Amino acid sequence: MHILTVGLSHQTAPVELRERLSFSTDRLTLALKHLSEMKSILEAVIVSTCNRMELYVVVDQLHTGEYYSKAFLENWFQLNRKEFESYLYVKKEQAAVEHLLRVVSGLDSLVLGETQILGQVKDAFQHALEAKSTGTILHELMTRALRFGKRAHRETEIGQNAVSVSYAAVELGKKLFASFEGKTVALLGAGKMSELTAKHFQANGATRVLVLNRTLARAEELAQKVGGEAMELSQLPTALTQADIVVSSTGATEYVITVDMMKEIARKRFMPLFLIDIAVPRDIEPAVHEFDQVYLYNIDDLQEIVQANMTLRQQEATRIEKWIELELVEFADWVSMLGVVPIIRAMREKAVLVQEEAMDRIERKLPELTEQELRVVRKMTKSIINQMLRDPITRVKELGDHPKREEALQMAAYLFAVEEDSKLAKSKEKDSVATSAVGLVQKFSLS
């Protein structure tokens, strides 16, 4: 069996194509069913977000699995393969596992270190469990990946500190105000950046938003989006008197807020005024910051914060990448043991059967033995069996990394005469996985 990832993301495909190759939540179970029924596909999980679409599949052959994964996308979305194939990435075996670990830890996200994708992968795994499209391999891989993602965000600061200009403004504001509760935000200009900044302040407690724009209709449109109040730009002095935070991003070629204007405002205010000028050219005359209780920051100030924080996140990303290397080794070790477990189990079960048959004969031939004597004999025979098995089991475990593992395992099963027993064990494992994903790790753990 082989692990394969076929997908596209914000790094490889434009938003127009990502929209067309997006799975709706209400049809995801059906999609998983169709994907699982494709030739060569043994297990499947589908991750679909606004920034990525990825199929994680276990296949019997890599080339065939890749072909039918693409055929599934072609059929499901009713698109000619030529329209999307060049945008796809295909990752195989260890590269597929590494990619998933990077995804859940936020290393492959549009914003480095974002945490939303971890929850989205968790939801995708849950859908696959409900659709019964996972099996031994993907259940273990997804479980390990989600645990790894949680650790990456819990034990590092990969998701801390602002890495967007709009959120950096909020971080700056927190240094000035103990809380944004009850604070008023005034937006000068109705552009996207003003909208994003306002929403960040609202998410952190700001309760009132004033929207000022040269065109009142545009101000009203944005005010409706953010639950604010529209005002004409001529009402700017009134807004400055009422506001605690001002985000300015107009297309003006001259200063919108001047020193002379601020002289009048300063006489009417007694509380701090936080001014964020994200316009180029600038909207606010630089000398405004000389007034008491007036704090002015421009786009360069915010970008410096973003760059510093991004550097910190990249340092944390380097730590996580080292963890990924170790996780890849551990998962490879687990995979290498899959073929070994049924043989070891069959050896142990056969040894127990031999010991029980021997005890039955002893009891028949030596009926005069007391219960205490039988317990001693039973303990000694078990000890002999365990000692005899210790070295062979160790050697069989080592076959998991043998370059010709399948042939070596077949020979081990033949030597210990457990060929049919190990086949039966594998069959039982497969049936159990098909009916329930719960407890798979325990099924494959060695006691």
N, C-alpha and C positions, 0 to 999 in steps of 0.2 A: 504494500500500500504506500501511496505517496501523497504528500501535502502540496496543495497548489492554491495560489491566490491569483485571481483575474479581476482587474478593476481599473478604475480611473479616479482622478481627484482634481482638486483645484490646481495642482501642480502640472497636470497633463492635459486637462480638457477645459474648454470655455464653459461658462455657465449655461449657455444655450443648449449644449450637448448634455451637460449634467442634469438639466431639467428633463430632457427626453429619456434619459436612462435612470430614472428615479423610481424606486418601488414604493407604492403607497402602503401604509401600514395595514389597511383593511384587506389587502390582497397578498400580503407577505406570506401567510401560511400556504396559500395556494401556489405561490411562486416557488416556495421551498419544496412542495410536493412535486411540481413539474421538474425542478432542477434535479431532485433526487432520483427521478425516474429516467433521466438521461443516461445513455450508455456510458459506462466507465465511472460514473459518479457513485460513490459509496456513502459519503456523508456530506452534509452541506450546511453552511451558515451564510446568511446574506446581511451585509452591513450597508445601509443606505441612508445618507444624510444629505444636507444641502451642499456639502463640500466633497463628498466621496460616494462611490458605489463600488462595493467589493464582494466578490464571491470567494469564500473560504471553503475549499472542497478537499475531500480525500478521494483519490482516484486509484484505479488498478494499474493504469499506465499514464505517464505524464503527457505524452504527445496526444493520445486519444482523449484524455481528460481535458486538456486545453481546448481541443477542437470542439468537443461537445459543450463545454462551458460557454464558448463563444456562440455556438449554435443556439443554446438556450436563450442568450441575450437577444439574438437575432429574431427568434420566434416570439419571445415574450413581448418585446417592444415593437415588433413588426417593422424593423429597420434592416436595410441592407447592410451586411457586415462591413462593406467598404466605407460606410458613413461613420463608423466608430472604431474600427479595429486599430487604426494608427494611433489612437489616443489611449489605448489600453496598455497597462503594464501587466506582465506575467511574472510571478515570483514562485520559485520552486523550492521545495524541501526546506532547508535551513533558512534560505532567504525569505520564504513565506512566513516562517515563525518569527524571524527578526523584524519583518515589516509589521506584523501584528503587535509586537511588543513596543515598537516605536509609536504606533498609532495610539494605543491605550495610555501611554505615558505623555502624550501631547507633543512628541518630537516631530511628528509628521503633519501637525496642524497648521492652518493658515496663521494663527497666532500661537507662537511657541509656548507650550506649557498649558494651553487651555484644558479645562477639565470636562467640558460637556461631552466630548467624544467617548470618555470612559463609560458614562451612563448609556450612551447610544449603543456601544458594543454590548453592554450588559443586556439591554433590551433585545438586541438582535439575537443573542444567545438564548434568551428566554423564549423568543418566538420559535427558534429552531428546536428547542426542547419540547415545546407544545406540539410542534409539527412532527415530532419524532424523526427529524432528519439528521440528528447527530448520532455518533457512535462512540466507540472507545477513544479514538484519536482526537477528534474535535472536542469531545467533552473535556478531556484532560487538558488540551491546548488552551481552550477558552477559559477554563477554570484557573489555570496557571497565569494566563495573560491578565485576567481581571484582578487577580491577587497582586500581580506585579505592578499594574497601573495604580492601584490603591497605595502600594508602598512608595512608588515614585513620587506621588503627590503628597503623601504624608511625611516622608522622611527627607524631602528636599524642598527648596523654595522655587521650583520650576514654574509654579503657577502664581507666585507672589509678585508684587510690584507692577505698576502700570506700564504697559507696552503699547498703548495707543494714546494719541494726543488728547483725545476727548476724556479719557479716564485719568490721564496725568493731571489734568486740570482739577479733577476731584481730589486727587492725592495732595495736590498743593493746597487746596481749600481746607483740607483736614488739619493742616498745620496752623491755619488761622482761626478756624472755628472748632470749638469742642464738639459741636454737633450741627448738622444741617436741618434739624427739626425746626419747623416753623419759618425757615428762611425762604426769601423770595429771589427767584432767578429771572433776570431780564435778558432776553435774546435780541441782539441788534443784527438784523439780517435773518433770512429764513432759509438758509442753506442746510445741507446735510450735516456738516460739522456742528453747527449750532444745535441742531436737533439731537444728535448723539450726545453732546455734552450735557444738554438739558436732561435727557433721560438718565444719564449717569448720576446727576445731582438728585433727581427725583428718587432714583433707586436707593440713594443714601439718605433720604429723609426730607429733602426740600419739598415744600408743599404748594408753593404758588409760582406760576411761570407767566411772565409778561413777554409778548412777542411784538417787536417793532420792526416795521419794514416800510420802504418807500411806497410799495404797492400794498394797500390795505388788504386786498383779496388774498395775496400770498401770505400775509401775516395771519389772516383768519384760517387759511388752510393748515398752516403749521400749528397754530393754537389748538385747532381741533385734534390734531395728532397727539399733542402732548398734554391735552387737558388744560390749556392755558387761556390767557386773555389777549386778544389782538389790540394793538394800538398803532396809531400813525407815528412815523418817525419824528414828526413835529412835537410829539408829546414826550420826547426823550428826557427833558429836565424833570418832569413829574416821575418818570420811571426810575431815574437815578436817585431821586429822593426816597423812593419806596424800596428799592432793591438792595439786597445784601451782596449778590453776586451778579456780575454782568459779563456775558459772553458776546463779544463783538466780532462779526464776520460778514461785513457788507462788501459791496463792490465799489465803494466810494474811492475817489482819487485824492480826496483831501480828508483831514482829520474830522471825524464825526464827534468825538469828545475832545474838547480843547481845554487848555488851562483856564481861559476866561470863563468857560461854562462851569468848570469845576469850582471856581471861586464862589459862585453863587450857590452851588450845591453844598459845598463844605459848610456854609453858614447854617444850613438847615438840617445837617446830619450830625449825629453824635456817635454812631456805631461804625464799625469797620466796613469798608467797601472793597470788595475783591473784584478786580478787573482783569479779564482774560481777553487779550487781543490776538485772535488767530487769523486776522486778515493780512493779506499781502497785496498792495501796500497797506501799512498799518492804519487802523481806524482811530487809535487813541494817541494823542500827543504825549511823547515820552516823559515830559516834565511833570505830568500829572501825578507821577508817583511821589513827588516831593511834598504833597499835602499829607498832613497827619491823618492816620487811620485809613489811608488809601494805598492799596497794594496792587501793583500792576505787573502783569506777566505777558510776554508776547510768544509767538509761535516758536521762536528759537529757544526760549527758556523751557518750553514744554518738550521740544524735541531732544534737548539735552538730557532731560529726565528720562524720556523714553529710551534713548540710546544707552544710558547708564544702566537702566533696569534690564534692557535686553542683553547687555553684557553679563549681568548677574544670572539671567536665565540660561544663557549659553554655557556658563560655567557649570550650572546645575545639570544641564543637558549632558555635558561630558561625563559627569558622575553616573548618570543613568545609563549611558552607553556602555560603561564598564560593567554595570550590573547586567545589562543585556547579554554580554559575552558569557557571563557565568550562567545565566538562565538558559542560554542555548545549549550549553554543555549538559546541564541537568536534564533538559527535555530530551536531548539525544540519548542520554543514558536510559531514560525511562522507555523511549521507543525501542532501544536495543534489547530491553528485557521482555518485550511483549511476546516474542516467540519462545522465550526461555521458560516463562511461568507455567504453561500447561505441562511441559515435560517434568519440571520440578514437582508440580502438584501430583502428577501421575506416579512419579517415583515414591513420593511420600505416602500416597494412598496405597500403593502396592506393598510398601514396607509395613504399614500398619496392618494390612490384611494378612501378611506372612506372620507377623507377631501374634495376631489374634488366633490364627489357625494353630500356631505352635502351642499357645496357652491351652487351647481346647484339647490337644493331644496329651499335654502334660497332666491336665486334670483327669482325663480318662484313665491314663496309665498309672497315675499316682494318686488314687482317691483318698489315701490316708493323710495327704498334706492338709495342714490347718489353714484357715483363712489368712493368718499372718504370714505363713510360709509362702502361700500363693501370691500375696502382695509383694513379697521380696523378689520372688521369681519374675513376676510381671514387670517390676521396676528394672530388674537386671536385663531382661530381654529387650525392653524399650531402650535402655542405655546402649546395648550392643547395636541395635538397629540404627540409632542416632549417630553413633560413632562411625558405623560403616557408611552412612550416607553423607557425613559432613564433607569429606574431600570431593566425592563425585559431584555433589550439588555445587560446591565452589567452582569446580571445573566447568560445569554446565553453564553457570552464570557468566563465566568468562567468554563463553561462546557467543554471547550477545554482541561482542565487538569483533568477532572473527570475520575476516574478509569474505569468506564463503560461509556465511552464517547458516543459511538454509540447509546446505549439504551437511555441515557440521552437526546441526541440531538433529537432522534425520539419522545420522550415524549414532549420536548419543541415545536417541530413542530406541534404535535398533539394538545397541549394546545392552541396554537395561530392559529390553523387551517390553517397552511401554508405548509402542507405536500406536496401537489402537486406543489406548488410554489417553494419550496426549491429543489425538484427533477428537476424541469425545469431549475432552476438556475444552478444546478450542470451540467446538460446536456449542457447548453449554454457555461459554462466554458470549458468543455471538447472539444466541437466543436471548440471553439475559439483557444485553445491551439494547436489543431491538425492542424489548418490552418496557424497560425502565432505565433512565439515565442516572438514577440515584445510586450512590454507593459504588461507582465504577472504580474510584481510586482505591477503595478498600479491597475490591475484587482482585486488583492487580498488585497489591502490596505483599511483600514477602514477610511472613512472620517467623 
